[in-house]
């Protein structure tokens, strides 16, 4: 009886390059949800967090869409914003 060749499997986490669709939210919706936490963040603050993350090469997952009328709507991963919000609140607290 011939020996079977060994099969090797790699133990790695599956990498998902994109967040689930319901994780992407408009900036205003995210701002409204963060208002309920007691540590509100305006749309301009969220945009600043996005720019700071991009400057550190830790860009958040974002999607920019334009309508037929030309207005722009930015969507960003709510999970990414929650992590930045957590750090922001921790640094703000004494």
DRENMAR-967449 format. One record per residue: residue number from 1; x, y, z of N, C-alpha, C, CB in turn. Coordinates in steps of 0.02 Angstrom, whole numbers. Glycine has a CB too. Example, Ala and Ser with C-alpha at 12.3 -4.5 7.8 and 13.67 -1.06 7.14 Angstrom:
+------+--------+--------+--------+--------+--------+--------+--------+--------+--------+--------+--------+--------+
: sedo :    nc1 :    nc2 :    nc3 :   cac1 :   cac2 :   cac3 :    cc1 :    cc2 :    cc3 :   cbc1 :   cbc2 :   cbc3 :
+------+--------+--------+--------+--------+--------+--------+--------+--------+--------+--------+--------+--------+
:    1 :    660 :   -284 :    390 :    615 :   -225 :    390 :    660 :   -165 :    390 :    565 :   -224 :    452 :
:    2 :    642 :   -112 :    354 :    684 :    -53 :    357 :    645 :      2 :    394 :    704 :    -30 :    286 :
+------+--------+--------+--------+--------+--------+--------+--------+--------+--------+--------+--------+--------+
END
This chain:
+------+--------+--------+--------+--------+--------+--------+--------+--------+--------+--------+--------+--------+
: sedo :    nc1 :    nc2 :    nc3 :   cac1 :   cac2 :   cac3 :    cc1 :    cc2 :    cc3 :   cbc1 :   cbc2 :   cbc3 :
+------+--------+--------+--------+--------+--------+--------+--------+--------+--------+--------+--------+--------+
:    1 :     42 :    -59 :      0 :      0 :      0 :      0 :     45 :     62 :      0 :    -48 :      0 :     61 :
:    2 :     32 :    106 :    -46 :     73 :    166 :    -54 :     53 :    219 :     -2 :     67 :    195 :   -125 :
:    3 :    101 :    255 :     21 :     88 :    307 :     70 :     54 :    366 :     35 :    153 :    330 :    105 :
:    4 :      5 :    395 :     69 :    -29 :    454 :     41 :     13 :    515 :     53 :   -100 :    462 :     73 :
:    5 :     15 :    560 :      5 :     53 :    622 :     16 :     20 :    662 :     72 :     57 :    664 :    -49 :
:    6 :     61 :    697 :    109 :     34 :    738 :    164 :      1 :    800 :    136 :     90 :    757 :    214 :
:    7 :    -53 :    819 :    167 :    -86 :    881 :    148 :    -78 :    930 :    206 :   -162 :    869 :    133 :
:    8 :    -55 :    987 :    189 :    -44 :   1038 :    240 :    -96 :   1093 :    232 :     28 :   1068 :    234 :
:    9 :   -118 :   1117 :    287 :   -165 :   1173 :    287 :   -135 :   1230 :    327 :   -235 :   1151 :    316 :
:   10 :   -148 :   1289 :    304 :   -123 :   1347 :    340 :   -177 :   1372 :    388 :   -102 :   1403 :    291 :
:   11 :   -157 :   1389 :    447 :   -204 :   1416 :    496 :   -200 :   1492 :    493 :   -188 :   1390 :    568 :
:   12 :   -243 :   1522 :    453 :   -244 :   1594 :    447 :   -316 :   1618 :    453 :   -213 :   1617 :    380 :
:   13 :   -323 :   1679 :    472 :   -389 :   1709 :    473 :   -407 :   1729 :    402 :   -393 :   1771 :    521 :
:   14 :   -469 :   1721 :    385 :   -489 :   1743 :    319 :   -489 :   1820 :    318 :   -559 :   1715 :    299 :
:   15 :   -463 :   1847 :    265 :   -458 :   1920 :    260 :   -516 :   1945 :    217 :   -389 :   1941 :    229 :
:   16 :   -554 :   1989 :    245 :   -610 :   2018 :    209 :   -591 :   2090 :    193 :   -677 :   2015 :    251 :
:   17 :   -580 :   2106 :    129 :   -556 :   2172 :    112 :   -608 :   2228 :    118 :   -529 :   2172 :     44 :
:   18 :   -671 :   2210 :    122 :   -724 :   2260 :    125 :   -770 :   2246 :    183 :   -764 :   2263 :     59 :
:   19 :   -795 :   2298 :    216 :   -842 :   2286 :    271 :   -909 :   2264 :    242 :   -851 :   2350 :    313 :
:   20 :   -950 :   2237 :    286 :  -1016 :   2216 :    263 :  -1055 :   2279 :    242 :  -1054 :   2177 :    319 :
:   21 :  -1100 :   2273 :    194 :  -1134 :   2332 :    168 :  -1170 :   2375 :    220 :  -1183 :   2311 :    117 :
:   22 :  -1200 :   2343 :    271 :  -1236 :   2383 :    320 :  -1190 :   2418 :    370 :  -1286 :   2340 :    357 :
:   23 :  -1124 :   2408 :    364 :  -1077 :   2443 :    407 :  -1061 :   2512 :    378 :  -1013 :   2402 :    416 :
:   24 :  -1071 :   2521 :    314 :  -1059 :   2586 :    282 :  -1117 :   2633 :    295 :  -1046 :   2578 :    207 :
:   25 :  -1103 :   2691 :    323 :  -1155 :   2739 :    339 :  -1134 :   2809 :    318 :  -1172 :   2737 :    415 :
:   26 :  -1184 :   2851 :    303 :  -1168 :   2921 :    289 :  -1141 :   2956 :    352 :  -1230 :   2959 :    263 :
:   27 :  -1100 :   3006 :    342 :  -1070 :   3041 :    399 :  -1121 :   3071 :    446 :  -1023 :   3095 :    374 :
:   28 :  -1175 :   3099 :    419 :  -1226 :   3129 :    462 :  -1259 :   3077 :    506 :  -1278 :   3166 :    419 :
:   29 :  -1272 :   3018 :    480 :  -1303 :   2965 :    519 :  -1257 :   2943 :    576 :  -1320 :   2904 :    475 :
:   30 :  -1192 :   2938 :    561 :  -1144 :   2920 :    613 :  -1141 :   2974 :    666 :  -1074 :   2910 :    582 :
:   31 :  -1141 :   3036 :    645 :  -1141 :   3092 :    693 :  -1203 :   3089 :    738 :  -1138 :   3159 :    657 :
:   32 :  -1260 :   3075 :    709 :  -1322 :   3070 :    748 :  -1318 :   3013 :    798 :  -1383 :   3059 :    701 :
:   33 :  -1290 :   2957 :    779 :  -1284 :   2900 :    825 :  -1235 :   2914 :    881 :  -1262 :   2837 :    787 :
:   34 :  -1181 :   2949 :    866 :  -1132 :   2965 :    918 :  -1158 :   3017 :    967 :  -1067 :   2990 :    886 :
:   35 :  -1207 :   3056 :    946 :  -1237 :   3106 :    991 :  -1268 :   3071 :   1051 :  -1290 :   3147 :    954 :
:   36 :  -1294 :   3011 :   1042 :  -1327 :   2974 :   1097 :  -1277 :   2946 :   1148 :  -1367 :   2916 :   1068 :
:   37 :  -1212 :   2947 :   1133 :  -1163 :   2919 :   1178 :  -1143 :   2965 :   1235 :  -1101 :   2899 :   1140 :
:   38 :  -1162 :   3028 :   1229 :  -1139 :   3077 :   1278 :  -1074 :   3110 :   1258 :  -1131 :   3045 :   1346 :
:   39 :  -1044 :   3086 :   1205 :   -982 :   3115 :   1177 :   -994 :   3127 :   1103 :   -920 :   3068 :   1189 :
:   40 :  -1033 :   3178 :   1086 :  -1051 :   3189 :   1015 :   -990 :   3209 :    973 :  -1104 :   3243 :   1010 :
:   41 :   -995 :   3193 :    909 :   -944 :   3212 :    861 :   -979 :   3238 :    799 :   -897 :   3152 :    843 :
:   42 :   -960 :   3297 :    778 :   -991 :   3328 :    719 :   -965 :   3295 :    655 :   -977 :   3405 :    718 :
:   43 :   -999 :   3310 :    601 :   -977 :   3284 :    536 :   -907 :   3308 :    520 :  -1027 :   3305 :    480 :
:   44 :   -892 :   3371 :    536 :   -825 :   3397 :    522 :   -772 :   3361 :    564 :   -822 :   3473 :    535 :
:   45 :   -789 :   3342 :    625 :   -742 :   3304 :    667 :   -730 :   3235 :    637 :   -769 :   3297 :    740 :
:   46 :   -782 :   3203 :    614 :   -775 :   3137 :    582 :   -733 :   3142 :    519 :   -844 :   3107 :    565 :
:   47 :   -744 :   3194 :    480 :   -702 :   3204 :    420 :   -628 :   3214 :    440 :   -727 :   3266 :    380 :
:   48 :   -616 :   3250 :    494 :   -547 :   3260 :    518 :   -515 :   3194 :    538 :   -546 :   3310 :    578 :
:   49 :   -554 :   3151 :    573 :   -529 :   3085 :    591 :   -510 :   3045 :    529 :   -581 :   3046 :    633 :
:   50 :   -551 :   3050 :    477 :   -537 :   3014 :    415 :   -472 :   3039 :    384 :   -596 :   3022 :    365 :
:   51 :   -462 :   3105 :    383 :   -402 :   3134 :    355 :   -340 :   3116 :    396 :   -408 :   3210 :    350 :
:   52 :   -347 :   3116 :    462 :   -290 :   3098 :    505 :   -271 :   3025 :    495 :   -308 :   3111 :    579 :
:   53 :   -320 :   2981 :    489 :   -306 :   2911 :    477 :   -271 :   2901 :    410 :   -371 :   2869 :    480 :
:   54 :   -293 :   2938 :    360 :   -262 :   2933 :    293 :   -190 :   2958 :    295 :   -303 :   2974 :    242 :
:   55 :   -177 :   3010 :    334 :   -109 :   3037 :    340 :    -63 :   2987 :    374 :   -110 :   3103 :    380 :
:   56 :    -89 :   2946 :    418 :    -49 :   2894 :    452 :    -48 :   2828 :    412 :    -77 :   2880 :    522 :
:   57 :    -74 :   2828 :    352 :    -80 :   2768 :    310 :   -122 :   2715 :    344 :    -11 :   2740 :    294 :
:   58 :   -171 :   2735 :    384 :   -219 :   2690 :    415 :   -288 :   2709 :    391 :   -214 :   2693 :    493 :
:   59 :   -293 :   2718 :    326 :   -356 :   2744 :    298 :   -415 :   2699 :    316 :   -350 :   2751 :    223 :
:   60 :   -470 :   2732 :    332 :   -532 :   2696 :    346 :   -565 :   2678 :    280 :   -580 :   2739 :    390 :
:   61 :   -609 :   2629 :    282 :   -644 :   2610 :    222 :   -698 :   2661 :    208 :   -674 :   2538 :    228 :
:   62 :   -692 :   2696 :    153 :   -741 :   2748 :    135 :   -764 :   2738 :     63 :   -711 :   2818 :    144 :
:   63 :   -823 :   2763 :     49 :   -851 :   2762 :    -18 :   -880 :   2832 :    -30 :   -906 :   2706 :    -28 :
:   64 :   -861 :   2861 :    -87 :   -889 :   2926 :   -106 :   -934 :   2916 :   -166 :   -833 :   2978 :   -121 :
:   65 :   -994 :   2941 :   -161 :  -1042 :   2934 :   -215 :  -1067 :   3002 :   -236 :  -1101 :   2888 :   -195 :
:   66 :  -1079 :   3010 :   -299 :  -1107 :   3072 :   -326 :  -1176 :   3057 :   -355 :  -1061 :   3104 :   -379 :
:   67 :  -1221 :   3103 :   -344 :  -1288 :   3095 :   -372 :  -1290 :   3125 :   -442 :  -1341 :   3128 :   -326 :
:   68 :  -1346 :   3118 :   -475 :  -1355 :   3147 :   -541 :  -1352 :   3223 :   -538 :  -1421 :   3125 :   -572 :
:   69 :  -1370 :   3252 :   -481 :  -1369 :   3325 :   -472 :  -1300 :   3351 :   -454 :  -1418 :   3346 :   -419 :
:   70 :  -1253 :   3305 :   -440 :  -1185 :   3327 :   -426 :  -1166 :   3330 :   -352 :  -1174 :   3392 :   -456 :
:   71 :  -1213 :   3320 :   -306 :  -1193 :   3323 :   -235 :  -1156 :   3260 :   -217 :  -1255 :   3334 :   -190 :
:   72 :  -1112 :   3267 :   -169 :  -1070 :   3210 :   -147 :  -1095 :   3185 :    -80 :   -995 :   3232 :   -142 :
:   73 :  -1095 :   3119 :    -72 :  -1113 :   3090 :     -8 :  -1059 :   3040 :     10 :  -1183 :   3056 :    -11 :
:   74 :  -1028 :   3050 :     68 :   -976 :   3005 :     91 :  -1005 :   2953 :    138 :   -920 :   3045 :    126 :
:   75 :   -983 :   2892 :    128 :  -1001 :   2837 :    172 :   -935 :   2812 :    203 :  -1040 :   2779 :    134 :
:   76 :   -938 :   2793 :    266 :   -878 :   2768 :    299 :   -899 :   2709 :    343 :   -843 :   2824 :    341 :
:   77 :   -851 :   2666 :    356 :   -864 :   2608 :    399 :   -878 :   2631 :    470 :   -803 :   2559 :    397 :
:   78 :   -937 :   2615 :    495 :   -957 :   2634 :    562 :   -911 :   2601 :    614 :  -1031 :   2614 :    576 :
:   79 :   -888 :   2540 :    600 :   -842 :   2506 :    646 :   -776 :   2544 :    653 :   -829 :   2434 :    622 :
:   80 :   -750 :   2569 :    596 :   -688 :   2607 :    598 :   -697 :   2671 :    639 :   -665 :   2624 :    528 :
:   81 :   -754 :   2704 :    630 :   -767 :   2767 :    667 :   -774 :   2752 :    742 :   -831 :   2801 :    640 :
:   82 :   -806 :   2697 :    759 :   -815 :   2680 :    830 :   -747 :   2671 :    865 :   -857 :   2617 :    838 :
:   83 :   -699 :   2641 :    830 :   -632 :   2632 :    859 :   -598 :   2700 :    870 :   -589 :   2588 :    814 :
:   84 :   -603 :   2744 :    822 :   -573 :   2810 :    828 :   -609 :   2850 :    883 :   -575 :   2849 :    761 :
:   85 :   -675 :   2844 :    886 :   -715 :   2879 :    937 :   -695 :   2855 :   1007 :   -791 :   2868 :    925 :
:   86 :   -685 :   2790 :   1014 :   -664 :   2762 :   1078 :   -598 :   2794 :   1100 :   -656 :   2685 :   1074 :
:   87 :   -549 :   2797 :   1055 :   -484 :   2826 :   1072 :   -490 :   2900 :   1087 :   -434 :   2815 :   1015 :
:   88 :   -532 :   2935 :   1049 :   -542 :   3007 :   1059 :   -572 :   3021 :   1129 :   -588 :   3035 :   1004 :
:   89 :   -621 :   2981 :   1148 :   -653 :   2990 :   1214 :   -603 :   2973 :   1269 :   -717 :   2946 :   1220 :
:   90 :   -564 :   2920 :   1260 :   -515 :   2901 :   1311 :   -462 :   2954 :   1320 :   -482 :   2835 :   1292 :
:   91 :   -442 :   2987 :   1266 :   -392 :   3041 :   1271 :   -421 :   3105 :   1300 :   -361 :   3055 :   1203 :
:   92 :   -487 :   3114 :   1292 :   -521 :   3174 :   1318 :   -532 :   3170 :   1393 :   -587 :   3185 :   1283 :
:   93 :   -546 :   3110 :   1418 :   -562 :   3101 :   1488 :   -499 :   3109 :   1531 :   -593 :   3031 :   1500 :
:   94 :   -508 :   3140 :   1590 :   -449 :   3149 :   1635 :   -425 :   3085 :   1667 :   -465 :   3198 :   1691 :
+------+--------+--------+--------+--------+--------+--------+--------+--------+--------+--------+--------+--------+
END
